[in-house]
């Protein structure tokens, strides 16, 4: 921005679209063809959940966006996952698994994070334009939604365990409380999330670092003993390829976390010459950079669990609250329990507001395409939380390794296909060089990404259940990643990239002349102005239509894609904001 000042969210005054005389003096203006429920129309809560995040809404600095995104990785599931891997497969194989998974997650996360931040799109919208098609990405919306409620349940279980330890609250009641406590925060959207993450960060950092400081002074030989730990299942302290493969599969269940990071990265301000270094660093840190901290937490969590093993037993050592208490006890004595409980509760609130928020976005994307209705993002918060609460009451924590190992086969096939399309297909010309997410320009299904994911998932799941032998079972996630990464460009090449665009985008596609990307058109359906990347030309409406109205139209018959009009759709000249408004 020329002024360098943060811009307030812009809500343009709706103006009627199309030709015809204005209503007579004193006559009421005609109602728009489509209107939204109050909650769906309030972008301060809706956060542009199903559409492009406009520049007028991206009022936060790169550092603020990055800080909010990284605040969401405060979760302690990393502690439980790392401890579970090392306890099952031993230190050497477990450590190798954690590091290998982190490398894969980092490499696939780089192109996805940059695409989401550059184009102002969430993971679902990027998936549409990166090889999956308009309806093809509905399946990935379900995959992503399942990630959010699985990990909400896992984090909620950890929080309930902490409340049980601290005040004796029954875990079943704790599950309900952990579910209800996040609703007021998530309901208010990005602004409330940013404040919560900033306010709680000092408490979280203190609680995260203090146990390791205590161990360094009170048990300096713990790391040496940990390095020869053979696990609790007889795996031994040496390296095992089977243990390495299975452990990597469990750790790779976190690969879909990049979707939650993307839900924040879409609010990154535009990259300019003035801010490009800060922008690049923020995107790298808040995107794939989360896994660097995540891997360190997995290893640290395994160390704390190992130190506490003799005192609390295997079952409680896998619950992050018990090792935290044992680590703090030498310095804090009886105060170790409340201090550990506060840390765990703060950590779990920080991550579960993100899980609930991202789940509401994913369910919104899914149901808007299936039902052609959008009551508002906030209603899907309750759906996501109801599923998570059910999983908690079913004690999913007890089946942690098997559940996460299975999930990772599907998750990595999806993420690997998207990352390959962004890195390979777009660079060699098999895929359009920009991200097209609007229904008006996309085929329903693109076999390049969607086909690659389905085939890779199916084969790797069969391997996971032992159909191809013990080694294939252990390395099923590697099979998923390898197949998805190979098949995506091969299918795109075999189809000559045909299924990426159903027709050219004359509004803001590569061939369009766009003087100002922040210029707006007034949607002919809802009569609200949106920036050019959110607009499509619609022959049924005989003018511009916003991406959400386009998605929700159940009667147009996809005329623009199936029976294109013989001539161009007449589009009014877009409105460009005045310099004074830009400065404000």
N, C-alpha and C positions, 0 to 999 in steps of 0.2 A: 504494500500500500504506500502511496506517495507520502501520506502524512506520517507514517510510522506509528500511528495510534491504533489501539484495538478498536474494531468496529462493533457497534451494537447489532444484535440480531435485527434483520430487516423484514418487516411484514408489509409488503406492498398493498396499497389500496386496490381491492378487486375492481376490475373494469370489464364491462360486457365485451364479449368477443363476437366477431362476425359482422355482416353488413346489416343494413336496415336502419330506419329512422329511430331516433331516441324516443323513449316514452314521453307522453305529453306532460305538460306542466302539472305537478301535483300527483301524477299517476305513479303507483308503486313500480319500482324496477322489477323486471321479470326475474323469477327465481332461476338460479343456475341449474343446469341439467343434472349436476351431481352435487350433493352436499354431504359433509362428513359429520359424524357424531362429535360432540363437544370435545371429548378426550382425544380423538383422532386428529382433530383440527388444531389442537394446541401444541405447537412445535416446541414449546419450552419443556413439555413432558414427552412428546412424541419423538423428539430428537431426529427427525427425518428418518424414521426407522426403516422405511421401505424404499428410500430414494437417495439420490445424490445429496451429499451434505454441501450446501451452497457456501460460497466464500463469505457471504454476509453473516452466516451462523458460526463460522470458524473464528471465534473471537479470542481464543486462547493462544498463548505463546507456545513455541515448540517445547520449551522446558516444562510448562504446565501440563500439556498433553502427555508428554513422556512420563512425568512424575505420577500422573493419574493412572496411566497404563501399568506402570511398574508397581504401583500400590496394590494392584490386583493380584500380584504374585506373592503376596504375604502368606499364602496358604501353607498349612503344615502337612498336607497330603504328601508333599515331597519327603518329609521326615519319615512318614509311615511307608511310603513306597521304597525309599532307599534302604530302610531297615529290613523290610520284607525281602528285598532282593538279596542283600548280604546274608541275612539269616538263612535263606533257602539255598543259595549257591556258593556261599563262602566269600571271603574278602576279595581275593584276586579276580575271580570271574565276575563278581558283583561290581567291583570298581570298573573293570573293563566294559561291562554292560552299560553302566551309567554314562561313561565318557563317550562311548560309541553312539548311544542314543542322542546325547547332547549335540554331537557333531552333525548328525543327520537332521535333527530339528533345526539347528542353526542355519545350515545350508539351504534347506527348503524354505525357511522363514524369511530370508533376505529379499528375494524377489516379490513375495506376497506382501510383505510390509511396505515396500517401496510403492507397489501398485496401489494399495489401499490409501496410503498417504497422498500420493500424487493425484489420484482421480477422485478422492473424497467418497470412496465406496466401502461398504462393509464386505465381509468375506463371501456372503451369498451373491452379491452383485458382481464381484470380481469372478467368482466361479462361473456365473452365467456366460461371461464374455471370454473366459479362458478355457474354452473347449467343452462346455457342458450343455449350452443352449438354455432356452427360457424354462422349459419344464424339466430338463435334465438335472438342473440344480435343486429341484424340490427334494430329491433323495438326499442330497448333501445337506439340505436344511434339517432333515431328520437326523442325520448323522451328527451334525453340530449340536442340535437340540439335545440329543442323548448325551453328548459330552457334558453339556452344562448341568443337566439334572443328575447324571452319575456323580460328577465331582461336587455338586452341591450336597448330595447325600453323603458323600465321603467326608467332606469338610464339616457338615452338620453333625455327623457322628462323632468326630473329634471334639467339636465344641460341646456336645452333650456329655461326653466323657469327662471333660474338664469341669463342667458344672456339677456333675455327680460327685467328683472328687472333692470339689471345693465346698459345696453346701449340701450334699446328699440328695440333690434333686434326682428323682428316678429318670433313667435315660430316655424312657418313652416320652415323659413330659419334656425333657430337654430337647428331644427331636422337634416337638411342636414349637417350643419357644424359639429355637434357632431358626425355624422357618418363618415365624411371624415377625421377628425383630428386624428383618431386612426390608419388609414391604414399604414402610414410609420413605425410606431412602431411595429405593429403586423406582418408586412411583414418580419421583420428582425429576429423574433423568440425570443427564451429564453434569449439570451445575451442582447438584447435591452430591453426586459421586466424587467430583473433584474436591469438594470441601472435606468430605469424610476421609478421603485418602490422605490429604495434606495434614489434617488435624491429628490423625492417628499415627503418622509416620514416626515421630520421635519415640513413642511408646514401643512400637514394633521393633525399631532398630535396637533400642536398649535391650529388650527382651530376647532378641535374636543373638546378640553378641555376648551378653553376660555369661551364659552357661559355659561357653568355650573359654572365656577368660578364667572362670573359676577352675575348669579342668586343667588349664595350662599351669596353674599354680598348685592345685591340690592333687592332681594325678598326672604328672608330666610323662609317665611311662605308658599312659593309656593308648596313645597312637601306635607305639611299637607292638603292644599286645594285640591291638586291633588288626594290624597288618598280617598276623599269623592266624587270624580267626578262621576256622573252617566251617562256620555256620552251625545251625542247630539241627540240621537234617542229615548230617553225615556227609556233606558234599566234599569236605576237605579244603585246605587252604591253597592248594595248587590250582592252576588254570584248567578249566574244562570247557571244551567247545560247546557241549550241550548246555551247560550252565550259562555260558556267555550268550548263546542265542536266545534262550528262554528269558534270561534277565533283561536283555535288550528289548524283547517284545513287551515286557511289562513297562519299562521306562518309556518306550515309544508311545504308550497310550496317551501321553501328554502332548503329542504332536499337534492336536487340534487346538491347543492353547493359543496358537497364532491367530485363530479366529477371534478370541476375546481381546487380544491385543489390537487387532484390526478395528474392532468396534470403537476403540478410542482413537486410533491413528487416522481414521477418516476425518477427524476434526482438526488435523494438522493444517496450519495456515499454508498458503501457497509458497512454494520454494522460489526465492528471489536471489539476486546477486548479493544482497545485503545480509540475508540470513542463511545462505546455503550451507555453511559449515555447521551452524547450530541445528539446522533442519536435518542434515544428513546424520549427525551424531544422535539426535533425538530419535529419529526413525530406526537407526541401528540398535540403539539401547532399548527402546520400548517395543520394538518388533522382535527380531530373533535374539536380542540381547538378554531377554528374560531367562533363557535356558542356561546361561552362564551362572546366574544366581541360583537357578533351579537345581542344576547339577551339584553345586556346592552345598545346597541345603540337603539334597539326598545323601551325600557322603557324610555331612555333619550329623544328620538325623540317625544314620546307621551307627556312627560313633557313639552318640549319646545313648542309643538303645543298647549297644554292646556294653557300655560302662554300667548301665542300670540292670543288665540281664540277671545277674546273680541276686540282686536285692529284690526285684519285683517279678521275676519270671518272664518267660517268653511272651505270653499273651499280653501282659501289661507293658512290656518293653516296646511292643509295636504300636502302642497308643501314645502319641507324642507328649501327653501331659505327664505321665509317670517318669520318663527319662528327664524331663525338664525339672521336675521337683528334685530328683536325686542329684542332678548336677548343681542345683542352687543351694541344696541343704547345707554344705560345709560353710558357706558364708552367711546365709540368711536364716538358718535354723528353722524355727516354726513358721516363719514368714515366707518360706519357700513355696508352700502350697498356694496361698493367695496370690503371690507374685506370678507364679507359673500360670495360674488360672486366668489372671488378667491378660497376660500375654497371649495365651491360646484364644481367648474369647475375642480380643482385638484382631488377631490374625485372621480368625475365621469370619468375622464380620467384613473385613476388608476384601476377602476373596468372594464371599457368598453374595455380596451386593453385585459383584461383577458377573458371577454365574447366573444370578436371577435376571440381571439386565440383558446379558447376551442371549439367554434363553428366550426372553420376551421378543427380542428382535428376530430370532430364528423362527419361532413359531408364527410370528406375524408374516414373515416371508412365505412360509409354507402354506398357511391357510388362505392368504390373499389370492394365491394362484389356484388353489383347489376350489374355493368357495366363491371367489370374486366378491368378497366382502372384507371390510377392514374396520372393525369396531374400535380399534386403537391398541397400541402396543401394551398398554398397562393391563389390559384384561388377560393377556397371555402370561403375565407374571404369575397369576394364580394357577394356571394350568401347569406351568413348569414346577412350581413349588409343591403342588399336590402330588405330582409324580415323584419328586425327590423325597417328600415325606413318606410316601409309601415304601420306597426303597430303604429308607432308614429304619422304618418299623419292621422290615423284612431282614434286618441285620446284614446288609450287603457288605459291611466291613469284614465279615468273616470269610468272604469269598474274594478277597481283594485281588490276589495274583491272577486267578483264572479269569475273572471278569475283565480286568484291564488288559490281559494278554489277548483275549478274544477281540476286544474293542479296537485294539491297535492295528489289527489287520485291515479293518475297514478304513480307519482314520488315516493311516499312512498311504493307502491306495488313493484316496481323495486328494490329500495334500501334495503327494508326489506328482499326480497328474496335473494339477493346477500349476505347480512350480515349474514343471517341464514345459508346459505351454508358454509360460511367461518368459522363460530363459531360452528355450530352443525354438519353438514354433514361431514365435513372434519375431525372432531375430533373423530367421532364414526365410521369412515371407509366407509360411504356411498358414499363419494366423494374422488377422489385422493387427497393426502395431499399436492400436489403442484398445481400451476396454469398452465394449458395447454391451450395455445391460438392459436396454429397453425392449420390451416385447415386440414393438413395431418393426424391429430390424433383425430379430433373431429367429432361427429355426427352433421348433419345440425341443428337439434333442439333437445334440452334436455328438456323433459317435467317437470323435477324437478323444475327448476327455472322459465323457460318460462311459463309453464302451471300454476304454482302458481301465477305468476304476472298477466297473462291474466284473470284468474278466479277472483282474488282479485280485479283487476281494474274494471272488468265488474260489479261485485256485488256492489262495493263501489260507482261507478258512478250512478247506479240505485238508490242507497240509497241517494246520493247527490241530485238527482232530485226529491226526496220525495216519491218514490214508496213504501217504507216500513214505512212511518210515520215520524213525526217531529223529534223524538229523533235519529232515524237511519240517517236522513238527517244531523243532527248536528254532529254526530259521524262517518260520512262516512270514514274519514281518519283513524280512529281507526279500523274500519272494514277492510280497505285495509291492514293495518299493521298486524293485527291479522291473517287474512286469509293467507297472503303471508308467514308469519313466521311459520304457522302451516302446510300449504300444501306443502311447499318445502321439508322438511324432510319426510313427509308422502309419497309423490310421489316418492322420491328417494328410500325409503324403499320398496314401492310396486313394483318398477321396478328393485330392487336390484342393483341400481347404474349402470345399464347397459349402459345408454346413456351418460355417462361422457367421455369415451374414446372409439373411434372406433377401435383403435389398440394401442399396447404399443409404447412408444417413446424410441427407442434404442440409440438416440443421447445424450439426457441429462435428460431422465426420471429417476424415482426413482431406476430402476434396472440397469441403465447405470453406468459404471465406468468412472468418470470424474475427472481427476487430476487437471485441471485448467479450471474453468468456463469461463475465458477470452480467451481461445484458440479459433482460428478461422478456419472456413472452407471457401473455395471459392465456391460461388454459381455457379452451372453448367448452370444457365440461364443468369444471368447478369454479371458473372465473377468478382464479388466483394466479398471480404472477410468479414464475419460477425461472431460475437461471437457465441459460441455453443447454447445458449438458443434461438437464432433466426434461427436455422438451422433445417431442416427436411430431412429425407432420402426419396429420390424420385425414384421409379422404372421406371417412364417414362423418367426421365433425367439420370437414371443410376448413381446417385450420390447425393451429397448434394444440397439442394435448400433453399434459404432464405425464410422467412415467407411471404414477400411481393410478390415475384415472384410466390410463391405457391398460394397466394390469387388471383393473377391476371391471372392465367392460365385458359383459357376458353375451352381448348381442351383436357385436360388430362382425363376427365371423372371420376375423383376421383377414379382412379384405385387402389391407395394405400389403400383406405378404403373399396371399394366395392369388388375388386378382388385382394386381396393381392398376391404378387408373392410367389412362392413356397420356395424361398430361400431368405436370407438376401440381402439387397442392399449393394453393395461394396462401402464403404466410405473411402476416403483417410485419412491418419493420420492428425489430426488437427495441425495447426501451432501455436506454443506457442511463445509469444513475448520474446525477449531477456531481460535479467535483466537490461541492459543499457536503453532499451526503457521504461521499467517499471519505472525506476528512473526518466526519462525525463518527 
